[in-house]
Amino acid sequence: MRPLQMVDTRSQYLKIKNEVDAAVINVMESSQFIGGKVVNDFAAQLAAYNGSKHVIPCANGTDALQIAMMALGLKAGDEVITPSFTYIATVEVAALLGIKPIFVEVDKKTFCLDPDAVEKAITPKTKAIVPVHLYGHAADMEKIMAIASQHGLFVIEDNAQAIGNDYTFSNGTVKKTGSIGHIGCTSFYPSKNLGAFGDGGAIFTEDDALAEKLRMIASHGQSKRYYHDVVGCNSRLDAMQAAILSIKLRHLDEYIAARRKAADFYDAAFAGHNKIEVPYRHPNNKHVFHQYTLVLHNVDRDGLSQFLSEKGIPSMIYYPVPAHRQQMFDAFGGSDYQLEVTDWLTERVISLPIHTELDQEQQQFIADAVLEYINK
Ligand SMILES: *Cc1c(COP(=O)(O)O)cnc(C)c1O
Protein backbone atom coordinates (compact mmCIF):
# COMPACT_ATOMS: atom_id res chain seq x y z
CA MET A 1 0.00 0.00 0.00
CA ARG A 2 1.23 3.51 -0.78
CA PRO A 3 1.95 5.64 2.29
CA LEU A 4 -1.05 7.60 3.56
CA GLN A 5 -1.18 11.37 3.53
CA MET A 6 -3.88 13.94 4.29
CA VAL A 7 -3.42 15.17 0.70
CA ASP A 8 -1.31 13.66 -2.06
CA THR A 9 -0.38 16.55 -4.32
CA ARG A 10 2.63 14.71 -5.72
CA SER A 11 0.69 11.76 -7.16
CA GLN A 12 -1.83 14.20 -8.58
CA TYR A 13 0.97 16.17 -10.26
CA LEU A 14 2.55 13.06 -11.77
CA LYS A 15 -0.67 12.32 -13.67
CA ILE A 16 -0.56 15.69 -15.45
CA LYS A 17 3.21 16.17 -15.35
CA ASN A 18 3.74 16.53 -19.11
CA GLU A 19 1.12 19.23 -19.47
CA VAL A 20 2.20 21.11 -16.36
CA ASP A 21 5.92 20.97 -17.14
CA ALA A 22 5.33 22.29 -20.65
CA ALA A 23 3.16 25.14 -19.36
CA VAL A 24 5.74 26.16 -16.77
CA ILE A 25 8.54 26.09 -19.34
CA ASN A 26 6.38 28.23 -21.61
CA VAL A 27 6.09 30.89 -18.94
CA MET A 28 9.82 30.79 -18.30
CA GLU A 29 10.56 31.16 -21.99
CA SER A 30 8.11 34.02 -22.38
CA SER A 31 9.55 35.64 -19.25
CA GLN A 32 6.15 37.24 -18.64
CA PHE A 33 6.13 36.33 -14.97
CA ILE A 34 3.61 38.86 -13.65
CA GLY A 35 0.29 39.57 -15.35
CA GLY A 36 -0.08 39.05 -19.08
CA LYS A 37 -1.99 36.60 -21.22
CA VAL A 38 -1.54 33.47 -19.12
CA VAL A 39 -3.01 35.15 -16.04
CA ASN A 40 -5.83 36.80 -18.02
CA ASP A 41 -6.68 33.54 -19.76
CA PHE A 42 -6.86 31.71 -16.46
CA ALA A 43 -9.13 34.40 -15.00
CA ALA A 44 -11.46 34.08 -18.00
CA GLN A 45 -11.52 30.28 -17.76
CA LEU A 46 -12.27 30.42 -14.04
CA ALA A 47 -15.03 32.98 -14.60
CA ALA A 48 -16.61 30.68 -17.19
CA TYR A 49 -16.31 27.66 -14.89
CA ASN A 50 -17.85 29.48 -11.94
CA GLY A 51 -20.56 31.27 -13.92
CA SER A 52 -19.15 34.55 -12.63
CA LYS A 53 -18.90 37.74 -14.65
CA HIS A 54 -15.59 38.90 -13.18
CA VAL A 55 -12.64 37.08 -11.69
CA ILE A 56 -9.84 39.10 -10.15
CA PRO A 57 -6.81 36.92 -9.45
CA CYS A 58 -4.75 37.78 -6.38
CA ALA A 59 -1.92 36.46 -4.23
CA ASN A 60 -3.84 34.22 -1.83
CA GLY A 61 -7.23 33.59 -0.26
CA THR A 62 -6.52 35.78 2.75
CA ASP A 63 -5.79 38.76 0.49
CA ALA A 64 -8.94 38.00 -1.48
CA LEU A 65 -11.00 38.45 1.71
CA GLN A 66 -9.14 41.60 2.70
CA ILE A 67 -9.47 43.19 -0.73
CA ALA A 68 -13.18 42.30 -0.73
CA MET A 69 -13.74 44.10 2.56
CA MET A 70 -11.74 47.12 1.36
CA ALA A 71 -13.61 47.31 -1.95
CA LEU A 72 -16.95 47.28 -0.15
CA GLY A 73 -15.77 50.28 1.84
CA LEU A 74 -15.85 48.51 5.19
CA LYS A 75 -13.90 50.51 7.74
CA ALA A 76 -12.83 50.70 11.35
CA GLY A 77 -15.80 50.46 13.68
CA ASP A 78 -17.98 48.52 11.23
CA GLU A 79 -19.11 45.01 12.11
CA VAL A 80 -19.06 41.86 10.01
CA ILE A 81 -20.86 38.69 11.01
CA THR A 82 -18.79 35.53 10.62
CA PRO A 83 -18.61 32.04 12.05
CA SER A 84 -16.05 31.36 14.76
CA PHE A 85 -15.79 27.78 13.55
CA THR A 86 -13.51 28.55 10.60
CA TYR A 87 -9.95 29.04 9.50
CA ILE A 88 -8.53 32.18 11.08
CA ALA A 89 -8.03 34.09 7.81
CA THR A 90 -11.73 34.81 7.47
CA VAL A 91 -11.83 36.91 10.60
CA GLU A 92 -8.23 38.02 10.84
CA VAL A 93 -8.53 40.31 7.83
CA ALA A 94 -11.53 42.05 9.38
CA ALA A 95 -9.54 42.67 12.55
CA LEU A 96 -6.58 43.89 10.52
CA LEU A 97 -8.79 46.59 8.99
CA GLY A 98 -10.16 47.53 12.41
CA ILE A 99 -13.51 45.96 11.54
CA LYS A 100 -15.12 44.12 14.42
CA PRO A 101 -15.79 40.47 13.71
CA ILE A 102 -19.04 39.38 15.30
CA PHE A 103 -18.85 35.65 15.83
CA VAL A 104 -22.02 33.68 15.47
CA GLU A 105 -23.00 30.07 15.81
CA VAL A 106 -22.86 27.44 13.10
CA ASP A 107 -25.39 24.78 12.25
CA LYS A 108 -24.60 21.53 14.06
CA LYS A 109 -25.00 19.44 10.92
CA THR A 110 -23.59 21.58 8.11
CA PHE A 111 -20.84 23.26 10.20
CA CYS A 112 -21.77 26.50 8.39
CA LEU A 113 -23.32 29.80 9.54
CA ASP A 114 -26.68 29.44 11.29
CA PRO A 115 -28.96 32.00 9.57
CA ASP A 116 -31.07 32.50 12.72
CA ALA A 117 -27.96 33.38 14.67
CA VAL A 118 -26.92 35.79 11.92
CA GLU A 119 -30.21 37.62 12.13
CA LYS A 120 -29.96 38.00 15.92
CA ALA A 121 -26.45 39.44 15.64
CA ILE A 122 -27.35 42.32 13.31
CA THR A 123 -26.84 45.80 14.78
CA PRO A 124 -26.83 49.28 13.20
CA LYS A 125 -23.06 48.83 12.73
CA THR A 126 -23.33 45.59 10.74
CA LYS A 127 -22.11 45.99 7.18
CA ALA A 128 -21.52 42.48 5.90
CA ILE A 129 -22.03 38.78 6.43
CA VAL A 130 -19.15 36.43 5.66
CA PRO A 131 -20.39 32.85 5.31
CA VAL A 132 -17.73 30.15 5.04
CA HIS A 133 -18.50 27.04 3.00
CA LEU A 134 -16.62 24.91 5.46
CA TYR A 135 -15.01 21.61 4.40
CA GLY A 136 -16.71 21.98 0.98
CA HIS A 137 -20.34 22.09 2.17
CA ALA A 138 -22.25 25.26 1.29
CA ALA A 139 -23.73 27.58 3.88
CA ASP A 140 -27.48 28.23 3.66
CA MET A 141 -27.04 30.92 1.00
CA GLU A 142 -30.70 31.33 0.19
CA LYS A 143 -31.53 32.39 3.74
CA ILE A 144 -28.32 34.38 4.15
CA MET A 145 -28.95 36.36 0.95
CA ALA A 146 -32.53 37.03 2.03
CA ILE A 147 -31.39 38.33 5.42
CA ALA A 148 -28.71 40.46 3.76
CA SER A 149 -31.13 41.99 1.31
CA GLN A 150 -33.69 42.70 4.03
CA HIS A 151 -31.09 44.55 6.13
CA GLY A 152 -29.07 46.12 3.30
CA LEU A 153 -25.92 44.11 4.06
CA PHE A 154 -23.15 42.83 1.81
CA VAL A 155 -22.33 39.14 1.56
CA ILE A 156 -18.75 37.98 1.06
CA GLU A 157 -18.55 34.23 0.50
CA ASP A 158 -15.43 32.52 1.77
CA ASN A 159 -15.30 29.84 -0.91
CA ALA A 160 -11.73 28.74 -0.20
CA GLN A 161 -12.86 25.20 0.61
CA ALA A 162 -15.80 24.77 -1.72
CA ILE A 163 -14.86 25.73 -5.27
CA GLY A 164 -17.06 23.79 -7.68
CA ASN A 165 -19.99 23.28 -5.29
CA ASP A 166 -23.36 23.63 -7.05
CA TYR A 167 -25.95 25.35 -4.89
CA THR A 168 -29.64 25.01 -5.77
CA PHE A 169 -32.16 27.66 -4.75
CA SER A 170 -35.74 26.68 -3.95
CA ASN A 171 -36.88 28.10 -7.32
CA GLY A 172 -34.57 25.64 -9.05
CA THR A 173 -31.79 28.11 -9.96
CA VAL A 174 -28.36 26.52 -9.65
CA LYS A 175 -25.26 28.61 -8.96
CA LYS A 176 -21.70 27.80 -8.04
CA THR A 177 -20.74 28.85 -4.55
CA GLY A 178 -18.63 31.99 -4.76
CA SER A 179 -20.95 33.45 -7.39
CA ILE A 180 -23.93 33.98 -5.08
CA GLY A 181 -22.84 36.75 -2.70
CA HIS A 182 -21.81 40.28 -3.71
CA ILE A 183 -18.25 39.00 -3.67
CA GLY A 184 -16.80 35.49 -3.53
CA CYS A 185 -13.26 34.70 -2.42
CA THR A 186 -11.18 31.63 -2.96
CA SER A 187 -7.70 30.25 -2.33
CA PHE A 188 -5.37 28.18 -4.48
CA TYR A 189 -3.23 27.05 -1.56
CA PRO A 190 -1.69 23.75 -2.74
CA SER A 191 -3.94 21.51 -0.62
CA LYS A 192 -7.18 23.23 -1.67
CA ASN A 193 -9.44 21.47 -4.20
CA LEU A 194 -8.00 23.67 -6.97
CA GLY A 195 -4.46 23.99 -5.69
CA ALA A 196 -1.51 25.85 -7.21
CA PHE A 197 2.15 24.95 -6.73
CA GLY A 198 2.48 27.84 -4.34
CA ASP A 199 0.14 30.58 -3.17
CA GLY A 200 -2.74 32.05 -5.13
CA GLY A 201 -6.26 33.34 -4.76
CA ALA A 202 -9.13 34.88 -6.64
CA ILE A 203 -12.09 37.19 -6.13
CA PHE A 204 -15.44 36.78 -7.91
CA THR A 205 -18.16 39.32 -8.54
CA GLU A 206 -21.04 40.04 -10.90
CA ASP A 207 -20.84 43.79 -10.36
CA ASP A 208 -18.85 45.81 -12.93
CA ALA A 209 -18.11 48.77 -10.66
CA LEU A 210 -17.09 46.50 -7.81
CA ALA A 211 -14.83 44.51 -10.15
CA GLU A 212 -13.04 47.73 -11.12
CA LYS A 213 -12.54 48.61 -7.49
CA LEU A 214 -11.31 45.14 -6.55
CA ARG A 215 -8.81 45.22 -9.42
CA MET A 216 -7.62 48.65 -8.40
CA ILE A 217 -7.17 47.77 -4.74
CA ALA A 218 -5.25 44.60 -5.58
CA SER A 219 -2.91 46.77 -7.63
CA HIS A 220 -1.79 49.58 -5.29
CA GLY A 221 -5.06 51.44 -5.76
CA GLN A 222 -3.94 52.19 -9.29
CA SER A 223 -6.49 53.36 -11.90
CA LYS A 224 -3.87 53.70 -14.61
CA ARG A 225 -0.17 53.18 -14.43
CA TYR A 226 1.39 55.35 -11.67
CA TYR A 227 -1.92 57.03 -10.83
CA HIS A 228 -3.08 55.80 -7.42
CA ASP A 229 -6.64 56.77 -6.53
CA VAL A 230 -7.21 54.83 -3.34
CA VAL A 231 -5.09 53.05 -0.75
CA GLY A 232 -4.66 49.50 -1.96
CA CYS A 233 -2.21 46.68 -1.60
CA ASN A 234 -0.01 44.52 -3.79
CA SER A 235 -1.65 41.19 -4.44
CA ARG A 236 -0.93 39.29 -7.63
CA LEU A 237 -1.27 35.77 -8.93
CA ASP A 238 1.92 35.05 -10.85
CA ALA A 239 1.94 33.61 -14.36
CA MET A 240 3.60 30.35 -13.31
CA GLN A 241 0.74 29.60 -10.91
CA ALA A 242 -1.87 30.75 -13.43
CA ALA A 243 -0.42 28.40 -16.06
CA ILE A 244 -0.59 25.45 -13.66
CA LEU A 245 -4.08 26.40 -12.48
CA SER A 246 -5.35 26.60 -16.07
CA ILE A 247 -4.43 22.96 -16.51
CA LYS A 248 -5.75 21.86 -13.15
CA LEU A 249 -9.03 23.72 -13.71
CA ARG A 250 -9.70 21.41 -16.67
CA HIS A 251 -9.49 18.50 -14.22
CA LEU A 252 -11.39 20.12 -11.36
CA ASP A 253 -14.69 18.31 -11.93
CA GLU A 254 -12.82 15.00 -12.13
CA TYR A 255 -11.01 15.88 -8.88
CA ILE A 256 -14.29 16.70 -7.19
CA ALA A 257 -15.81 13.43 -8.42
CA ALA A 258 -12.84 11.51 -6.95
CA ARG A 259 -13.30 13.26 -3.60
CA ARG A 260 -17.02 12.47 -3.61
CA LYS A 261 -16.30 8.85 -4.40
CA ALA A 262 -13.88 8.66 -1.50
CA ALA A 263 -16.49 10.28 0.76
CA ASP A 264 -19.10 7.74 -0.39
CA PHE A 265 -16.71 4.94 0.52
CA TYR A 266 -16.20 6.27 4.05
CA ASP A 267 -19.92 6.96 4.45
CA ALA A 268 -20.71 3.33 3.61
CA ALA A 269 -17.98 2.01 5.90
CA PHE A 270 -19.25 4.04 8.87
CA ALA A 271 -22.97 3.74 8.12
CA GLY A 272 -25.19 3.12 11.10
CA HIS A 273 -22.38 3.44 13.63
CA ASN A 274 -23.77 5.29 16.63
CA LYS A 275 -20.44 6.78 17.71
CA ILE A 276 -19.58 8.20 14.30
CA GLU A 277 -21.56 10.90 12.55
CA VAL A 278 -20.59 11.07 8.88
CA PRO A 279 -20.64 14.45 7.08
CA TYR A 280 -24.14 15.74 6.49
CA ARG A 281 -25.06 16.59 2.89
CA HIS A 282 -27.88 19.08 2.61
CA PRO A 283 -29.80 18.44 -0.62
CA ASN A 284 -29.52 22.14 -1.60
CA ASN A 285 -25.84 21.79 -2.47
CA LYS A 286 -23.27 19.31 -3.73
CA HIS A 287 -20.52 18.85 -1.17
CA VAL A 288 -17.03 18.95 -2.72
CA PHE A 289 -15.31 17.32 0.28
CA HIS A 290 -12.31 19.54 0.77
CA GLN A 291 -12.30 17.70 4.08
CA TYR A 292 -14.01 14.53 5.23
CA THR A 293 -14.89 15.37 8.80
CA LEU A 294 -16.53 13.08 11.31
CA VAL A 295 -18.25 14.09 14.52
CA LEU A 296 -17.36 11.59 17.25
CA HIS A 297 -19.77 10.73 20.04
CA ASN A 298 -18.30 9.38 23.27
CA VAL A 299 -14.96 8.59 21.67
CA ASP A 300 -11.56 9.55 23.06
CA ARG A 301 -10.51 11.65 20.07
CA ASP A 302 -6.86 12.00 21.08
CA GLY A 303 -6.75 8.25 21.65
CA LEU A 304 -8.16 7.60 18.18
CA SER A 305 -5.78 10.04 16.55
CA GLN A 306 -2.83 8.42 18.35
CA PHE A 307 -4.03 4.92 17.39
CA LEU A 308 -4.33 5.94 13.73
CA SER A 309 -0.97 7.63 13.77
CA GLU A 310 0.69 4.44 15.05
CA LYS A 311 -0.70 2.68 11.98
CA GLY A 312 0.67 5.37 9.68
CA ILE A 313 -2.72 7.05 9.20
CA PRO A 314 -2.72 10.83 9.49
CA SER A 315 -5.75 12.68 10.81
CA MET A 316 -6.34 16.34 11.62
CA ILE A 317 -8.50 18.53 13.82
CA TYR A 318 -9.88 21.44 11.80
CA TYR A 319 -9.80 23.54 13.92
CA PRO A 320 -8.64 22.82 17.46
CA VAL A 321 -9.41 26.35 18.72
CA PRO A 322 -12.36 28.35 17.37
CA ALA A 323 -11.65 31.96 16.38
CA HIS A 324 -13.43 33.51 19.36
CA ARG A 325 -11.11 31.64 21.72
CA GLN A 326 -7.93 32.74 19.94
CA GLN A 327 -5.78 35.13 21.92
CA MET A 328 -5.75 37.37 18.85
CA PHE A 329 -9.37 38.29 19.53
CA ASP A 330 -9.08 39.09 23.23
CA ALA A 331 -9.15 42.75 22.26
CA PHE A 332 -12.41 42.17 20.38
CA GLY A 333 -14.12 40.56 23.36
CA GLY A 334 -13.59 37.07 21.98
CA SER A 335 -13.69 35.45 25.38
CA ASP A 336 -17.12 36.98 26.13
CA TYR A 337 -18.83 34.83 23.53
CA GLN A 338 -20.92 31.80 24.42
CA LEU A 339 -20.94 29.58 21.34
CA GLU A 340 -22.07 26.19 22.51
CA VAL A 341 -22.38 24.47 19.14
CA THR A 342 -19.00 25.78 18.04
CA ASP A 343 -17.34 24.55 21.23
CA TRP A 344 -19.19 21.25 21.03
CA LEU A 345 -18.00 20.66 17.47
CA THR A 346 -14.46 21.81 18.19
CA GLU A 347 -14.19 19.04 20.79
CA ARG A 348 -15.64 16.30 18.57
CA VAL A 349 -14.56 16.73 14.95
CA ILE A 350 -11.81 14.78 13.28
CA SER A 351 -10.83 14.84 9.60
CA LEU A 352 -9.60 11.76 7.75
CA PRO A 353 -7.38 11.73 4.65
CA ILE A 354 -9.37 12.71 1.59
CA HIS A 355 -7.96 13.62 -1.80
CA THR A 356 -8.03 12.66 -5.45
CA GLU A 357 -5.45 9.90 -5.23
CA LEU A 358 -6.85 7.67 -2.48
CA ASP A 359 -7.44 4.09 -3.55
CA GLN A 360 -9.89 1.58 -2.09
CA GLU A 361 -7.19 -0.40 -0.34
CA GLN A 362 -6.01 2.71 1.47
CA GLN A 363 -9.53 3.73 2.38
CA GLN A 364 -10.45 0.26 3.64
CA PHE A 365 -7.33 0.29 5.81
CA ILE A 366 -8.26 3.70 7.24
CA ALA A 367 -11.91 2.80 7.85
CA ASP A 368 -10.98 -0.54 9.45
CA ALA A 369 -8.55 1.20 11.79
CA VAL A 370 -11.13 3.80 12.85
CA LEU A 371 -13.71 1.08 13.52
CA GLU A 372 -11.20 -1.13 15.32
CA TYR A 373 -10.44 1.67 17.78
CA ILE A 374 -14.04 2.70 18.24
CA ASN A 375 -15.33 -0.85 18.74
CA LYS A 376 -12.62 -1.69 21.25
C1 LIG B 1 -7.35 28.43 3.03
C2 LIG B 1 -8.41 29.29 3.56
C3 LIG B 1 -8.31 30.69 3.56
C4 LIG B 1 -7.05 31.41 3.21
O1 LIG B 1 -6.44 31.13 2.03
P1 LIG B 1 -4.86 31.36 1.85
O2 LIG B 1 -4.67 31.19 0.39
O3 LIG B 1 -4.16 30.35 2.67
O4 LIG B 1 -4.56 32.75 2.29
C5 LIG B 1 -9.39 31.43 3.98
N1 LIG B 1 -10.50 30.84 4.43
C6 LIG B 1 -10.64 29.51 4.47
C7 LIG B 1 -11.91 28.92 4.96
C8 LIG B 1 -9.59 28.69 4.05
O5 LIG B 1 -9.73 27.36 4.12
The ligand as a Gaussian input file, in Angstrom:
#p B3LYP/6-31G(d) Opt

LIG

0 1
 C       -7.349000      28.425000       3.025000
 C       -8.410000      29.285000       3.555000
 C       -8.312000      30.689000       3.556000
 C       -7.053000      31.415000       3.212000
 O       -6.445000      31.125000       2.032000
 P       -4.865000      31.362000       1.849000
 O       -4.672000      31.187000       0.388000
 O       -4.160000      30.349000       2.669000
 O       -4.565000      32.746000       2.286000
 C       -9.388000      31.426000       3.985000
 N      -10.502000      30.844000       4.426000
 C      -10.638000      29.505000       4.470000
 C      -11.906000      28.922000       4.956000
 C       -9.586000      28.687000       4.053000
 O       -9.731000      27.362000       4.120000

